[in-house]
Amino acid sequence: MPFPLLTPEALAQITIGEIQTSKKGQRYAEMKFEGQQPIWQLTREGLCSPWQAGVFQKDSTVETRQNLDLHCTEELLETLDQLDEYFEKELKKIMPKAQYHKLVQRDEGFPARIRLKCNAIGSTACRFWKADKTPLGDIRTIRTAGVQMIPCVCFTKAWSMGTMCGITCEARVCVITEEIGNSAADVFPL
């Protein structure tokens, strides 16, 4: 598998850098795994996107950074819950007044989900592919509502804004699977 599968063992590799402040006032700290920012494959099977990717109250056809929500499998939930527990504890040390915003969102009556950030342009843009290695485009041109995909992500930074803090998880590659439950051990299309 060209991208390692995200597992709880990745926790032993994480370091969080020094706190910096952006021009907009957001406080952040770069995250690394053994000195790198690797791309992790979240699952071996497709995750369902319950609705179209977008930006709250903005035109998603022009925005260059959008949110992509995906329902989580039980196996992924176990890993993400451990990451959330770790990050909550670590961020409390460096951002003691901020409340941690979990990677996993749970709303009563709905499946647990993770929200990924997707860049449409630049070197960190998320690229979408079919399982047969056909390129599909960027987040602004792909229909995501009801689609199954295997996401490959990068954890880029810990952030704090106002009374909240959290971790930025950016999608870098998403492979659209043709069937529900389609499984692939190697999804990297290039």
C-alpha angles and dihedrals in degrees: 000000000000092000116048116242111249110249134164088259088075088075090076090061100052125112124175116210132217120304114259132179123230125218088260092054098256114142115219144165125205116244124216136180108215089336095311139089099227126187112244127202105227098204144355091232133057119272120211121242104214095201144005117294113249151127122272111260095348136101105270092197091069105028112104096207121049141172121247117192120201130185112240129232119226091253092051091046091057091054095043092047089055090048090049091051091050096045093046090055095043096045091050087064095055101027102032098168097048125094113230117245105211125229088227117065117201121190120179111260095016133089117261112264143188122220115219126194113230124196115207097198140029135039092311095049116138112242122205123212140174117240088253089063096258110147113234106184137247136318093272094058103038124091105227103169109115093355125136116225142165108229125208111197145183124215101218110171151349111240140193126194122169108319096340134083134178149137126284112228112187124194110226101170129017121185112203109220118212098219135039108260094018109159129204128178093197115034101160104120103201 
